[in-house]
Amino acid sequence: MASRACANVAGMAAPPPDLHEYVSFDAPDEHRTWCFDVTFLTSSWQCIYGCGCQGVLTERAPELHQGCCSYGAHLVDEDDANTVLDYADRLSATQWQYRRQAVQRGGPIRRNRQGVLVTRLVGEACIFLNRPGFPGGPGCALHRAALEAGERPLDWKPDVCWQLPLRLVETTDESSGQVTSTLREWKRRDWGAGGHDFAWWCTDEPDAFRGGRPVYEELRDEIVELVGDWAYDRFVTYVSSEARARGTESFLAHPALRRR
């Protein structure tokens, strides 16, 4: 059975502007509850890289076409790193601007001082980021090459890169062992203290909410990769039934507050 959670607290005179509606489902035969950010997933957000994205530096810099690649990618684990390395080997010099530099520096991935696997930087941005003026086109070399090969970019790229702006957060109830998996938007705070220094973050900006389809359709493959088919289908069924009940399929404004 689905449960709905609206953070509209009784007696709250001035609710904060970032209130979202969530829906949750208990998975059958599994100690897990799936929780979805309805507000974001039914919104019209879309990635606007190259079409107005201001980047994640401390000043807006759309002319750099760096998107969220300015600081490189933190890899989840060895498997994540090995996947990226395997696909990097498929990139040609016409697809990847810094292929030669990667070879000269011992590969595109290194360990930082904290022992975390990260992609190397070239010119203060990710080594996989082709810059404006490159004949192969600006943007992530892995992403572009995957599309050229007729494959999914999410299979080629670091996990953090294909997941953005989605974020799956899991918590476990110590007494019952019940796991709550919450799929929501990636917020500034998820980047740590540095996220608040960004001059621009796409899920905060109305400019990025102009897609022709809701997020749960636009990012279907990414969502299924994170939560699986059962949870995704259950969410779609819920959203469809709600739309029929309201007699509308319009996308939600963002952020949105549902008053009940």
Summary of the structure (lengths in Angstrom):
residues: 260
radius of gyration: 19.8
end to end distance: 19.8
largest distance: 62.6
contacts: 717
relative contact order: 0.20
helix: 33%
strand: 18%
